[in-house]
Amino acid sequence: MRKSIITVVGKDQVGIIARVCAYLADNNVNILDISQTIVDGFFNMMMICDANNANKEFLTLSDELEALGKSMGCIIKLQREEIFESMQRI
């Protein structure tokens, strides 16, 4: 299984987790682990996901999550686990 990392950062508001999770469920992306916190009114979430059985290509998921984030005033990034593993080797 190749994992993907999703990060969400923005001003806290109702429904951020619900909207991101609904998008992932609609596209058959499984959430393996999730961590979220709110610091001084700012929301920060990191998710480890399995997108191997997703209904869409990785780049499409990434673009659509970015657009979802913009619609909520947040920054959402989808990255492959390999990026983080490569950074550790440097």
C-alpha positions as a Markdown table, in Angstrom:
| # | Residue | x | y | z |
|---|---|---|---|---|
| 1 | Met | 0.0 | 0.0 | 0.0 |
| 2 | Arg | 1.3 | 3.4 | -0.9 |
| 3 | Lys | 0.1 | 6.1 | 1.5 |
| 4 | Ser | -0.7 | 9.7 | 0.9 |
| 5 | Ile | -0.6 | 12.6 | 3.2 |
| 6 | Ile | -3.3 | 15.3 | 3.3 |
| 7 | Thr | -2.7 | 18.6 | 5.2 |
| 8 | Val | -5.4 | 21.2 | 5.9 |
| 9 | Val | -4.6 | 24.6 | 7.3 |
| 10 | Gly | -6.9 | 27.6 | 7.8 |
| 11 | Lys | -9.0 | 29.7 | 10.0 |
| 12 | Asp | -11.2 | 27.5 | 12.1 |
| 13 | Gln | -14.9 | 27.1 | 11.0 |
| 14 | Val | -17.7 | 24.6 | 11.2 |
| 15 | Gly | -17.6 | 21.8 | 8.8 |
| 16 | Ile | -13.9 | 21.6 | 7.7 |
| 17 | Ile | -13.5 | 18.0 | 8.7 |
| 18 | Ala | -16.9 | 17.0 | 7.5 |
| 19 | Arg | -16.3 | 18.4 | 4.0 |
| 20 | Val | -12.9 | 16.9 | 3.6 |
| 21 | Cys | -14.0 | 13.5 | 4.9 |
| 22 | Ala | -17.1 | 13.5 | 2.6 |
| 23 | Tyr | -14.9 | 14.3 | -0.4 |
| 24 | Leu | -12.6 | 11.4 | 0.4 |
| 25 | Ala | -15.4 | 9.0 | 1.0 |
| 26 | Asp | -17.1 | 10.0 | -2.2 |
| 27 | Asn | -13.8 | 9.2 | -4.0 |
| 28 | Asn | -13.1 | 5.9 | -2.3 |
| 29 | Val | -10.1 | 7.2 | -0.4 |
| 30 | Asn | -9.6 | 5.5 | 3.0 |
| 31 | Ile | -8.4 | 7.5 | 6.0 |
| 32 | Leu | -5.9 | 5.5 | 8.0 |
| 33 | Asp | -5.0 | 8.1 | 10.6 |
| 34 | Ile | -6.0 | 11.6 | 11.4 |
| 35 | Ser | -4.8 | 14.3 | 13.7 |
| 36 | Gln | -6.2 | 17.8 | 14.1 |
| 37 | Thr | -5.7 | 20.7 | 16.4 |
| 38 | Ile | -6.9 | 24.3 | 16.7 |
| 39 | Val | -4.3 | 26.9 | 17.9 |
| 40 | Asp | -5.4 | 30.5 | 18.5 |
| 41 | Gly | -8.3 | 30.1 | 16.1 |
| 42 | Phe | -6.4 | 28.3 | 13.3 |
| 43 | Phe | -7.3 | 24.8 | 12.3 |
| 44 | Asn | -4.5 | 22.3 | 11.4 |
| 45 | Met | -5.2 | 18.7 | 10.3 |
| 46 | Met | -3.0 | 15.9 | 8.9 |
| 47 | Met | -4.4 | 12.7 | 7.5 |
| 48 | Ile | -2.6 | 9.6 | 6.4 |
| 49 | Cys | -4.7 | 8.0 | 3.6 |
| 50 | Asp | -4.8 | 5.1 | 1.3 |
| 51 | Ala | -5.7 | 6.3 | -2.2 |
| 52 | Asn | -4.9 | 3.2 | -4.1 |
| 53 | Asn | -8.5 | 2.4 | -4.8 |
| 54 | Ala | -9.6 | 6.0 | -5.5 |
| 55 | Asn | -12.1 | 6.7 | -8.2 |
| 56 | Lys | -9.8 | 9.4 | -9.7 |
| 57 | Glu | -6.2 | 9.9 | -10.6 |
| 58 | Phe | -3.9 | 11.2 | -7.9 |
| 59 | Leu | -3.4 | 14.6 | -9.6 |
| 60 | Thr | -7.1 | 15.0 | -10.0 |
| 61 | Leu | -7.6 | 14.3 | -6.3 |
| 62 | Ser | -4.9 | 16.8 | -5.5 |
| 63 | Asp | -6.4 | 19.6 | -7.7 |
| 64 | Glu | -9.9 | 19.0 | -6.4 |
| 65 | Leu | -8.8 | 19.0 | -2.8 |
| 66 | Glu | -7.0 | 22.2 | -3.4 |
| 67 | Ala | -10.1 | 23.7 | -4.9 |
| 68 | Leu | -12.2 | 22.5 | -2.0 |
| 69 | Gly | -9.8 | 24.2 | 0.4 |
| 70 | Lys | -10.0 | 27.5 | -1.5 |
| 71 | Ser | -13.8 | 27.3 | -1.3 |
| 72 | Met | -13.5 | 27.1 | 2.5 |
| 73 | Gly | -10.6 | 29.6 | 2.9 |
| 74 | Cys | -8.1 | 26.8 | 3.7 |
| 75 | Ile | -5.0 | 25.4 | 2.1 |
| 76 | Ile | -5.3 | 21.7 | 1.4 |
| 77 | Lys | -2.4 | 19.7 | 0.1 |
| 78 | Leu | -2.2 | 16.1 | -1.0 |
| 79 | Gln | 1.2 | 14.6 | -1.2 |
| 80 | Arg | 2.6 | 11.1 | -1.7 |
| 81 | Glu | 4.4 | 9.4 | 1.2 |
| 82 | Glu | 7.5 | 9.0 | -1.0 |
| 83 | Ile | 8.2 | 12.7 | -0.7 |
| 84 | Phe | 8.6 | 12.5 | 3.0 |
| 85 | Glu | 10.7 | 9.3 | 2.8 |
| 86 | Ser | 13.0 | 11.0 | 0.3 |
| 87 | Met | 13.4 | 14.1 | 2.5 |
| 88 | Gln | 14.6 | 11.8 | 5.3 |
| 89 | Arg | 17.3 | 10.3 | 3.1 |
| 90 | Ile | 18.9 | 13.6 | 2.1 |
